[in-house]
Amino acid sequence: MNTHTDSSAVFRSIGTPGQPWSTAEREQWRAAQQRRRSYADDVMPRVDRLRDRLDVLTYGELAYDGETFPLLCLRSRGWRDDRPLVLVTGGVHGYETSGVSGALRFLEAHAAAYADRVNLLVAPCVSPWAYERIQRWNFDAVDPNRSFREPSPAQESAALMRLVAPLKGRFSAHIDLHETTDSDESEFRPAKAARDGEPFEPCEIPDGFYLVDDEENPQPAFQHAIIDAVARVTHIAEPDAQGGIIGSPVVAPGVIRYALRSLGLCTSITGAPYTTTTEVYPDSPRATPSQCEAAQVAAVCAAIDFILQAAGTGD
């Protein structure tokens, strides 16, 4: 389960309603953030244990007020240009735990099965400072998943874009692992409204798994293959009374679409023909943490299986 603490009292006490935060308000928000888990203890040892099978690269370093975090990615050995290239990202939002654990679990349990068929590049925890604080934003109160643009206001996003840039246009697929949680509505969306000096508009949190496709390059068969695989692990979100999920029309069971590039979302950075953002719901009474992690793994495997079939190299 997501282990966030509702800090609504914190952000509602910051600044003046209707006015965007200045540097002083951002510093006040930052001072309220507490380190509640360890990237060095939770993530880095699991990465280290994969070094005998995968190449581990440090693609950047976050430096925030005396704290530093190495940004780690893992890649297949023996890359070949005739194989599909797949990017998997987790922890763009640090509080979305199963995105991080799901990316690592995929590498631990399934990457070997694809070793001779795809080139894998996996960044399992894009936002380690936020991972430790169980936060959506980074140190500067910036959302990394709205910051994949040039110039980026987020160190996390800029580093990942630098990693991907030499390979842009060569990717076949990008799977970005996320969660939608009750804290989105109780904490993070109200915090965003307060930070930006805007009114908060409530939204219904969907119960179940769903995907975000690319409005400019929809791939319904790809999304369907992932939904079909995940439905064997956990339940798929149903549309709300307006026929939508978090304010967007449902275009197929468990699928909505966003304008990825204009929103600065992570899945816009590769130029891959097949992209998706997963959204697991860890706060559901119908899902366990292990199911959420398994859903992320199932999504990655289904995505890779789809592109292999599309390329005519599947089993």
C-alpha positions in Angstrom: 0.0 0.0 0.0 1.0 3.6 -0.4 2.2 4.8 2.9 1.7 8.6 2.5 0.8 10.9 5.3 -2.0 13.4 4.5 -0.2 16.7 4.8 -3.2 18.8 3.8 -2.8 21.0 6.9 0.8 21.7 5.9 0.2 23.0 2.4 -3.1 24.8 3.3 -1.2 26.8 5.9 1.4 27.9 3.3 1.0 31.2 1.4 -2.1 33.2 0.6 -5.1 31.5 -1.1 -5.4 32.6 -4.7 -1.7 33.6 -5.0 1.0 31.3 -6.4 3.8 30.4 -4.1 7.0 32.3 -4.1 10.4 31.0 -3.1 9.6 31.6 0.5 6.5 29.4 0.3 8.4 26.6 -1.5 11.0 26.7 1.2 8.3 26.4 3.9 6.8 23.4 2.1 10.2 21.8 1.8 11.0 22.2 5.5 7.9 20.1 6.2 9.1 17.2 4.1 10.6 14.3 6.2 12.8 11.5 5.0 10.7 8.3 5.6 12.5 5.6 3.7 15.9 5.1 2.1 16.9 4.9 -1.6 20.3 3.6 -0.5 18.7 0.8 1.5 15.6 -0.1 -0.7 16.7 0.5 -4.3 20.5 0.5 -4.6 21.1 -3.0 -3.2 18.6 -4.5 -5.6 20.3 -2.8 -8.4 23.7 -4.0 -7.2 22.4 -7.6 -7.1 21.6 -7.4 -10.9 25.2 -6.4 -11.9 26.0 -10.0 -12.8 23.3 -10.0 -15.5 22.9 -6.4 -16.6 25.1 -3.4 -17.1 24.5 -0.7 -14.4 25.1 2.9 -15.4 25.0 6.1 -13.4 23.3 8.6 -15.8 23.3 11.6 -13.5 23.3 12.7 -9.9 20.8 14.8 -7.9 22.2 17.4 -5.6 19.8 19.0 -3.2 20.9 21.0 -0.1 23.9 18.8 0.7 22.2 15.5 -0.2 23.3 13.6 -3.3 21.6 10.7 -5.1 23.1 8.7 -7.9 20.6 8.2 -10.8 20.9 4.6 -11.9 19.8 2.7 -14.9 20.3 -0.9 -16.1 20.8 -2.0 -19.7 21.0 -5.3 -21.5 24.4 -6.7 -22.4 25.3 -7.3 -26.0 23.0 -4.8 -27.6 22.3 -5.4 -31.2 20.8 -2.9 -33.7 18.4 -5.5 -35.1 16.6 -5.9 -31.8 13.8 -3.7 -30.5 14.8 -1.1 -27.9 12.5 -0.8 -24.9 12.7 1.8 -22.1 11.0 1.1 -18.8 10.8 3.9 -16.2 9.6 3.8 -12.6 9.5 6.3 -9.7 9.1 9.4 -11.8 6.7 10.2 -9.0 8.6 9.1 -5.9 5.6 8.2 -3.8 4.3 5.7 -6.4 6.0 2.7 -4.8 5.0 -0.1 -7.1 6.4 1.7 -10.1 9.9 1.4 -8.5 9.4 -2.1 -7.1 7.7 -3.3 -10.3 10.5 -2.2 -12.5 13.1 -3.9 -10.3 10.9 -7.1 -10.0 10.6 -7.2 -13.8 14.4 -7.1 -14.1 14.9 -9.7 -11.4 12.3 -12.2 -12.6 11.8 -11.6 -16.3 14.5 -9.7 -18.1 16.5 -12.8 -18.7 13.7 -14.3 -20.8 14.1 -11.3 -23.2 17.9 -11.1 -23.2 18.3 -12.4 -26.7 15.3 -10.6 -28.2 15.2 -7.0 -27.0 17.6 -4.3 -25.9 16.3 -3.2 -22.4 17.0 0.2 -20.8 15.4 0.5 -17.3 15.5 3.5 -14.9 13.8 2.1 -11.9 13.7 5.2 -9.6 13.8 8.5 -11.5 13.1 10.6 -8.4 15.0 9.3 -5.4 14.6 12.4 -3.3 10.9 12.2 -3.7 11.0 8.4 -3.1 12.5 9.0 0.3 9.9 11.6 1.2 7.0 9.6 -0.4 6.3 12.8 -2.4 5.0 13.6 -5.9 7.1 16.7 -6.3 10.9 17.1 -6.2 13.0 19.2 -3.8 11.9 22.4 -5.7 8.1 21.6 -5.4 8.2 20.7 -9.1 6.4 17.7 -10.7 8.9 15.8 -12.7 6.2 14.3 -14.8 5.2 17.7 -16.1 8.8 18.7 -16.8 10.0 16.6 -19.7 10.7 19.6 -21.9 13.6 21.8 -22.8 14.8 23.5 -20.7 13.5 21.3 -17.9 12.8 22.8 -14.5 13.4 19.4 -12.8 16.9 17.8 -12.4 15.3 14.4 -12.5 13.6 15.0 -15.9 16.6 16.7 -17.4 18.9 13.8 -16.5 16.6 11.2 -18.0 16.3 13.2 -21.2 20.0 13.4 -21.5 20.2 9.6 -21.1 17.6 9.0 -23.8 18.7 11.7 -26.3 21.4 9.7 -28.2 18.9 6.9 -28.7 15.8 9.0 -29.5 14.0 7.6 -32.5 15.4 4.2 -32.1 13.0 3.0 -29.3 10.2 0.6 -30.1 8.4 1.1 -26.8 8.4 3.0 -23.5 6.5 1.8 -20.5 6.3 4.3 -17.6 5.1 2.8 -14.3 2.8 4.9 -12.1 0.1 4.8 -9.4 -3.1 6.7 -8.8 -3.7 6.9 -5.1 -6.2 8.4 -2.6 -3.5 10.9 -1.7 -3.7 12.3 -5.2 -7.1 13.7 -4.1 -6.5 14.3 -0.4 -3.0 15.8 -0.7 -1.2 16.2 -4.0 -3.9 17.8 -6.2 -4.9 20.3 -3.5 -1.2 21.1 -2.9 -0.8 21.8 -6.6 -3.8 24.1 -6.5 -2.4 25.9 -3.5 1.1 26.2 -5.1 -0.3 27.6 -8.3 -2.8 30.0 -6.7 -5.7 28.2 -8.3 -9.0 26.8 -6.9 -9.1 23.1 -6.1 -11.6 21.1 -8.2 -12.3 17.7 -6.7 -12.0 14.6 -8.9 -13.1 11.0 -8.4 -10.3 8.5 -7.9 -10.9 5.4 -10.0 -10.8 2.0 -8.3 -8.5 -0.1 -10.5 -5.8 -0.2 -13.1 -5.8 1.9 -16.2 -3.5 3.2 -18.9 -2.7 6.5 -20.5 -2.2 6.4 -24.3 -0.8 9.1 -26.6 -3.5 11.4 -28.0 -1.2 12.2 -31.0 -0.3 8.6 -31.7 -3.0 6.3 -30.3 -2.1 2.6 -30.3 -5.3 0.8 -29.2 -4.1 -2.7 -29.9 -1.0 -2.2 -27.8 -3.0 -0.8 -24.9 -5.6 -3.6 -25.2 -2.8 -6.2 -25.0 -1.6 -4.7 -21.8 -5.1 -4.4 -20.2 -5.8 -8.0 -21.1 -2.7 -9.2 -19.4 -3.1 -7.0 -16.3 -6.8 -8.1 -15.9 -5.5 -11.5 -15.0 -3.7 -9.9 -12.0 -5.9 -7.1 -10.8 -9.1 -5.4 -11.7 -9.4 -2.7 -14.4 -10.9 0.7 -13.5 -14.5 1.3 -14.6 -15.6 4.7 -16.1 -17.2 7.1 -13.7 -20.8 8.4 -14.2 -19.6 10.8 -16.9 -17.9 8.0 -18.8 -14.4 9.1 -17.9 -11.4 8.4 -15.7 -9.9 11.3 -13.8 -11.6 13.7 -16.1 -10.6 12.2 -19.4 -13.0 10.2 -21.7 -12.5 6.4 -21.6 -11.6 5.4 -25.2 -11.5 1.6 -24.5 -11.8 -0.5 -21.3 -9.2 0.9 -18.9 -7.7 3.4 -21.4 -7.6 7.2 -21.6 -5.5 9.5 -23.7 -3.3 12.5 -22.9 -1.4 15.0 -25.1 2.0 13.7 -23.9 4.3 16.2 -25.5 2.4 19.3 -24.6 2.0 18.2 -21.0 5.7 17.3 -20.7 5.0 13.7 -19.7 7.8 11.1 -19.4 6.4 8.9 -22.2 7.0 11.7 -24.7 10.8 11.6 -24.6 11.7 8.6 -26.8 9.8 9.0 -30.0 8.8 5.4 -29.7 5.7 4.3 -31.7 4.4 2.4 -28.7 4.1 4.1 -25.4 2.0 3.8 -22.3 1.7 5.0 -18.7 0.4 2.5 -16.2 -1.7 3.5 -13.3 -2.1 1.0 -10.5 -4.5 1.8 -7.6 -2.8 0.6 -4.4 -5.5 2.0 -2.0 -8.2 -0.3 -3.4 -9.7 -2.8 -0.9 -9.6 -5.2 -3.8 -5.8 -5.1 -4.4 -2.7 -6.0 -2.3 0.8 -4.5 -2.6 1.9 -7.7 -4.2 -0.9 -7.5 -6.8 0.1 -3.9 -7.6 3.7 -4.9 -8.2 2.6 -7.9 -10.2 0.3 -5.7 -12.3 3.3 -3.4 -13.2 5.4 -6.5 -14.2 2.5 -7.9 -16.2 2.2 -4.6 -18.1 5.9 -4.5 -19.0 5.9 -8.1 -20.1 2.8 -7.7 -22.2 4.2 -4.5 -23.8 7.4 -6.3 -24.8 5.5 -9.4 -26.0 3.4 -7.1 -28.2 6.3 -5.4 -29.9 8.0 -8.7 -30.5 4.9 -10.1 -32.1 4.6 -6.9 -34.2 8.2 -7.3 -35.3 7.6 -11.0 -36.1 10.1 -12.1 -33.5 7.8 -13.4 -30.8 7.5 -17.0 -29.7 
